Amino acid sequence: MHARRWLVGLGVAVALFALIATPARASIQPPVIETFSFDETFPFAACSGFDVIRHVVTDLTVATFFDKNGVPVELMLHFIEHNDFLNSVTGKSVSYAGILNFAIDLTDGTTRVAGAPVTVKLQGEGIVIQDTGLLIIDAAGNVIFEAGSHDFGPNGDPSVFCPLLQ
């Protein structure tokens, strides 16, 4: 479930790059652009003596691209998130913004995931958790290429947030 949220929950610069850097599509039909917004609060991790509660506000843009026959061939998803993580007992919290982009090839199932979905900075400590870069995932869900720093990653352990909120 956390992997799905991470995948659903990588940003602006990379999405624009992906749109610009993707080869021209031989399509008569223009892409269909849809926007969605989500505001969710849920238990995220069980820590020793407290739970981590996550509140996330997400703006999602989905672009569907078509081939010359009008068949969808690629989905591009652009997520902008604002995350707040809260200690359920003390109220201590950390916040960060995240940007995540997916380019899903509907012909072969390959997914490119790029951006900076998790970059947690603490005053006086700098970056303490960082998830940035690029993942390429095949149709079976296997990571076939990875670049960047992935402290939390697609199958990350949410308990990495426990020490930050003690």
C-alpha positions as CSV (number, residue, x, y, z in Angstrom):
1,M,0.0,0.0,0.0
2,H,2.8,2.4,0.8
3,A,4.5,1.6,-2.5
4,R,1.3,2.4,-4.3
5,R,1.0,5.7,-2.4
6,W,4.6,6.5,-3.2
7,L,4.0,5.7,-6.8
8,V,0.7,7.6,-6.7
9,G,2.0,10.2,-4.3
10,L,7.6,11.8,-8.3
11,G,7.3,16.8,-10.0
12,V,6.9,20.1,-12.0
13,A,10.3,20.4,-13.7
14,V,10.5,16.7,-14.5
15,A,7.0,16.6,-15.9
16,L,7.7,19.6,-18.1
17,F,11.0,17.9,-19.2
18,A,9.2,14.7,-19.9
19,L,6.6,16.5,-22.0
20,I,9.3,18.4,-23.9
21,A,11.8,15.6,-24.2
22,T,9.4,12.9,-25.3
23,P,9.6,12.4,-29.1
24,A,6.7,13.9,-31.1
25,R,3.7,11.6,-31.0
26,A,2.1,10.7,-34.4
27,S,-1.3,11.6,-33.2
28,I,-4.2,13.3,-34.9
29,Q,-6.1,13.5,-31.6
30,P,-4.7,16.0,-29.1
31,P,-3.9,14.7,-25.6
32,V,-6.7,14.6,-23.1
33,I,-5.7,16.6,-20.0
34,E,-7.5,16.0,-16.7
35,T,-6.9,17.5,-13.3
36,F,-7.7,16.1,-9.8
37,S,-7.2,17.3,-6.2
38,F,-7.0,15.1,-3.1
39,D,-6.9,16.0,0.6
40,E,-6.2,12.9,2.7
41,T,-5.3,12.2,6.3
42,F,-4.4,8.7,7.4
43,P,-2.2,6.6,9.8
44,F,1.2,6.2,8.1
45,A,3.5,4.4,10.5
46,A,3.4,2.7,13.9
47,C,6.4,3.9,16.0
48,S,7.4,3.0,19.5
49,G,4.9,4.9,21.7
50,F,3.1,6.8,18.9
51,D,1.7,6.7,15.4
52,V,2.8,8.9,12.5
53,I,-0.3,10.5,10.9
54,R,0.1,11.8,7.4
55,H,-1.9,14.6,5.9
56,V,-1.3,15.1,2.2
57,V,-2.8,17.6,-0.3
58,T,-2.2,16.5,-3.9
59,D,-2.8,18.2,-7.2
60,L,-2.7,15.7,-10.0
61,T,-2.6,16.4,-13.8
62,V,-3.1,13.4,-16.1
63,A,-2.3,13.7,-19.8
64,T,-3.4,10.8,-22.1
65,F,-1.7,10.6,-25.5
66,F,-3.1,8.7,-28.5
67,D,-1.7,7.1,-31.6
68,K,-2.8,7.9,-35.1
69,N,-5.8,5.5,-34.7
70,G,-7.0,7.2,-31.5
71,V,-5.8,4.4,-29.2
72,P,-4.2,5.6,-25.9
73,V,-0.4,4.9,-26.0
74,E,1.0,6.9,-23.1
75,L,-0.2,8.4,-19.8
76,M,1.7,11.2,-18.1
77,L,0.9,11.9,-14.5
78,H,2.2,14.9,-12.7
79,F,1.8,15.1,-8.9
80,I,2.4,18.1,-6.7
81,E,2.0,17.3,-3.0
82,H,2.2,19.1,0.3
83,N,2.9,16.6,3.1
84,D,2.6,17.0,6.9
85,F,3.6,14.1,9.2
86,L,2.4,14.3,12.8
87,N,3.4,12.5,16.0
88,S,0.0,11.4,17.3
89,V,1.0,11.9,21.0
90,T,3.2,15.0,21.1
91,G,1.9,16.8,18.0
92,K,5.5,17.3,16.7
93,S,5.4,17.5,13.0
94,V,7.6,17.8,9.8
95,S,6.4,19.0,6.5
96,Y,7.7,19.0,2.9
97,A,6.6,19.5,-0.6
98,G,6.9,16.7,-3.2
99,I,6.9,16.6,-6.9
100,L,6.5,13.3,-8.8
101,N,6.1,12.4,-12.5
102,F,5.1,9.2,-14.2
103,A,5.3,8.4,-17.9
104,I,3.5,5.1,-18.5
105,D,4.0,3.5,-21.9
106,L,0.6,1.7,-22.5
107,T,2.1,-0.3,-25.3
108,D,4.7,-2.2,-23.3
109,G,3.8,-1.3,-19.7
110,T,7.1,0.4,-18.9
111,T,6.8,3.3,-16.4
112,R,9.3,6.1,-15.9
113,V,9.1,7.7,-12.5
114,A,11.0,10.9,-11.9
115,G,11.1,13.8,-9.5
116,A,11.6,14.7,-5.9
117,P,8.7,13.2,-4.0
118,V,10.4,13.2,-0.6
119,T,13.0,15.7,0.6
120,V,12.8,16.3,4.3
121,K,15.0,19.1,5.7
122,L,15.4,19.9,9.4
123,Q,16.7,23.2,10.6
124,G,20.3,22.8,11.6
125,E,20.5,19.3,10.1
126,G,19.9,19.7,6.4
127,I,18.4,16.9,4.4
128,V,17.5,13.9,6.6
129,I,15.4,11.9,4.1
130,Q,15.7,12.2,0.4
131,D,14.0,10.5,-2.5
132,T,14.9,12.0,-5.8
133,G,15.9,10.8,-9.2
134,L,14.6,8.4,-11.8
135,L,13.2,4.9,-11.7
136,I,12.2,2.8,-14.7
137,I,9.8,0.0,-13.9
138,D,8.9,-2.8,-16.3
139,A,5.3,-4.1,-16.8
140,A,5.9,-6.8,-14.0
141,G,6.7,-4.1,-11.5
142,N,10.5,-4.7,-11.4
143,V,12.8,-1.8,-11.1
144,I,15.0,-2.1,-14.2
145,F,16.9,1.2,-13.8
146,E,17.5,3.5,-10.8
147,A,19.4,6.8,-10.6
148,G,19.4,9.2,-7.7
149,S,18.9,9.0,-3.9
150,H,16.1,6.7,-2.7
151,D,16.0,6.7,1.1
152,F,12.3,5.9,1.1
153,G,11.8,4.5,-2.4
154,P,9.0,2.7,-4.1
155,N,9.0,0.0,-1.4
156,G,10.2,2.2,1.4
157,D,9.7,1.6,5.1
158,P,7.5,4.4,6.5
159,S,9.2,3.9,9.9
160,V,12.0,6.1,8.6
161,F,9.8,9.0,9.8
162,C,9.7,7.8,13.4
163,P,13.1,9.2,14.5
164,L,12.1,12.6,13.1
165,L,9.0,12.9,15.2
166,Q,10.2,11.5,18.6
